[in-house]
Amino acid sequence: MKPEQLNDLVLQSLEHELGGVNVYEKAIECAVNKDLREEWEKYLNETRTHVEILTSLCEAFGLDPNARVPSRAVVRTVGGALVEAMDLATSAGNPEAAQLVACECVVLAETKDHLNWELLGKCAEKTAGTRGKALKDACAHVEDQEDEHLYHTKGWCRELWIKSLGMVAVLPPPEEEHHVKTAIGAARAEQASAKSR
């Protein structure tokens, strides 16, 4: 494993979580559905905790959590574009459409977030000593939350799209009702939503 690439992944992950705070703050403003808003408020609080965890991980790795590296600028730009997309949707004056755009933006952000934590978990398996322990502890704390963020929001996005198309939607989505935290569970929940229609 390349230690410099792992350091960069840690810094990118921190930047992504910082951007995630902004994404969730804007998404909450766009949320029309009360249950979705409450879900995202919970995820916002967890994302703030993830920022703290990654800041501590930077310190355990001897990294400056404020280090400016090129990859962080890219991550920051992508996060800013998601917030900008939600602003654009909101300015169009259709709250339901803005909520759907917000849901899509959260799915995009959480897909990358989920990947970051999956990669950090793989690195934790190959890293020894205090760095390895710090990585393992961070991943153990965050892994289930990241799974929930991704799979539940994908369910919300699917069902909100179905509703926008004039079909019968299952809201809150089955992912929410069944507390899904795995890809297999998400697939089963999607099948359950199809049977419910």
URDA-V547548 format. One record per residue. PSI is psi as a letter, one per 40 degrees, with the letter a starting at -180 (none if undefined). OMEGA is omega in degrees with one decimal (NA if undefined). D_LAST is the distance of its C-alpha to the last C-alpha in Angstrom with 1 decimal. Layout:
[[PSI | OMEGA | D_LAST] [PSI | OMEGA | D_LAST]]
This chain:
[[i | -179.0 | 48.2] [h | -177.9 | 49.4] [d | -178.7 | 50.1] [d | 178.2 | 50.3] [d | 175.5 | 46.8] [d | 177.1 | 45.4] [d | 179.8 | 47.2] [d | 178.0 | 45.5] [d | 178.3 | 42.1] [d | -180.0 | 42.7] [d | 176.8 | 43.8] [d | -179.6 | 40.9] [d | 176.6 | 38.5] [d | 179.9 | 40.3] [d | -179.8 | 40.1] [d | 177.8 | 36.4] [d | 175.9 | 35.8] [d | 176.3 | 38.1] [d | 177.8 | 36.1] [d | 175.7 | 32.9] [d | 179.5 | 34.3] [d | 179.5 | 34.7] [d | -179.2 | 31.2] [d | 178.0 | 29.7] [d | 179.9 | 32.1] [d | -179.9 | 31.0] [d | 178.9 | 27.3] [d | 176.4 | 27.6] [d | -177.7 | 29.4] [e | -173.6 | 26.5] [h | 175.6 | 23.8] [d | -179.4 | 22.4] [h | -176.7 | 19.8] [d | -179.7 | 21.9] [d | 178.2 | 20.1] [d | 178.7 | 20.3] [d | 179.2 | 23.9] [d | 177.9 | 24.8] [d | -178.6 | 23.3] [d | 175.8 | 25.4] [d | 175.8 | 28.4] [d | -179.1 | 28.3] [d | 176.3 | 28.1] [d | 178.9 | 30.9] [d | 177.9 | 33.1] [d | 178.9 | 32.4] [d | 175.4 | 33.2] [d | 176.2 | 36.5] [d | 178.4 | 37.3] [d | 175.2 | 36.6] [d | 179.2 | 39.2] [d | -179.9 | 41.6] [d | 179.9 | 41.0] [d | 174.4 | 41.6] [d | 176.7 | 44.6] [d | 178.7 | 46.0] [d | 175.4 | 45.3] [d | -179.3 | 47.2] [d | 178.0 | 50.1] [d | 178.9 | 50.0] [e | -177.4 | 50.2] [f | 179.9 | 53.1] [i | 173.0 | 51.1] [h | -178.5 | 51.4] [e | 177.4 | 47.9] [e | -177.5 | 49.0] [h | 178.2 | 50.2] [h | 176.9 | 49.6] [i | -175.2 | 48.7] [d | -176.7 | 47.4] [d | 178.2 | 44.1] [d | 178.2 | 43.3] [d | 178.2 | 44.0] [d | 180.0 | 41.3] [d | 180.0 | 38.7] [d | 179.3 | 39.7] [d | 179.4 | 39.4] [d | 178.1 | 35.8] [d | 178.2 | 34.8] [d | 178.4 | 36.6] [d | 177.8 | 34.8] [d | 177.3 | 31.4] [d | 178.8 | 32.8] [d | 178.4 | 34.3] [d | 178.6 | 31.0] [d | 175.7 | 29.5] [d | 179.7 | 32.6] [d | 179.1 | 32.3] [d | 179.6 | 28.7] [d | -177.4 | 29.8] [e | 179.2 | 32.8] [e | 172.7 | 30.7] [e | 178.0 | 29.8] [g | -175.1 | 26.0] [d | 179.0 | 24.8] [d | 178.8 | 21.1] [d | 178.2 | 22.2] [d | 177.5 | 24.7] [d | 179.2 | 22.2] [d | 176.4 | 20.2] [d | 178.6 | 23.5] [d | 179.3 | 24.5] [d | 177.4 | 21.4] [d | 179.6 | 22.3] [d | 178.0 | 25.9] [d | 178.0 | 25.2] [d | 178.1 | 23.3] [d | -179.8 | 26.4] [d | -177.1 | 28.8] [d | 175.8 | 27.1] [d | 178.2 | 27.0] [d | 178.6 | 30.7] [d | 179.3 | 31.3] [d | 177.9 | 29.5] [d | 179.6 | 31.8] [d | -177.5 | 34.8] [d | 175.3 | 34.3] [d | 178.8 | 33.6] [d | 177.1 | 36.9] [d | 177.1 | 38.8] [d | 177.3 | 37.7] [d | 177.1 | 39.1] [d | 179.4 | 42.2] [d | 179.2 | 42.5] [d | -174.9 | 42.8] [e | -175.4 | 45.7] [h | -178.2 | 47.5] [i | 173.1 | 50.2] [a | -175.8 | 52.1] [d | 177.4 | 51.2] [d | 178.9 | 49.0] [d | 179.1 | 47.0] [d | 179.1 | 46.7] [d | 178.3 | 45.7] [d | -179.3 | 42.9] [d | -179.9 | 41.7] [d | -180.0 | 41.6] [d | -178.4 | 39.8] [d | -179.8 | 37.1] [d | -178.5 | 36.7] [d | -168.3 | 36.2] [d | -168.5 | 33.7] [d | -178.3 | 31.7] [d | 178.7 | 28.9] [d | -179.8 | 28.5] [d | 176.5 | 28.2] [d | 179.8 | 25.5] [d | -179.6 | 23.5] [d | -175.8 | 24.3] [d | -172.7 | 23.0] [d | 179.7 | 19.9] [d | -178.6 | 18.6] [d | 174.7 | 19.5] [d | 177.3 | 17.8] [d | 177.2 | 14.5] [d | -177.2 | 15.3] [d | 178.4 | 16.3] [d | -175.7 | 13.3] [d | 176.3 | 11.0] [d | 175.2 | 13.8] [d | 179.6 | 14.1] [d | 177.8 | 10.6] [d | -178.1 | 11.4] [d | 178.9 | 14.8] [e | 177.2 | 13.7] [e | 178.2 | 12.3] [i | -179.9 | 8.6] [h | 179.2 | 6.0] [i | 176.2 | 7.3] [h | -177.5 | 7.6] [h | -10.2 | 11.3] [i | -176.3 | 13.5] [i | 179.5 | 11.9] [d | 177.6 | 12.0] [d | 179.8 | 15.2] [d | -176.8 | 16.7] [d | -177.2 | 15.7] [e | 178.2 | 17.1] [f | -175.8 | 20.0] [h | 176.3 | 19.7] [e | 177.6 | 23.1] [i | 177.4 | 23.1] [d | 178.5 | 21.8] [d | 177.6 | 20.7] [d | 179.0 | 18.8] [d | 178.6 | 17.1] [d | 178.4 | 16.1] [d | 179.3 | 14.8] [d | 178.2 | 12.8] [d | 176.9 | 11.3] [d | 178.8 | 10.4] [d | 179.9 | 9.0] [d | 178.7 | 6.7] [d | 179.4 | 5.6] [d | -178.0 | 5.5] [e | -175.7 | 3.8] [none | NA | 0.0]]
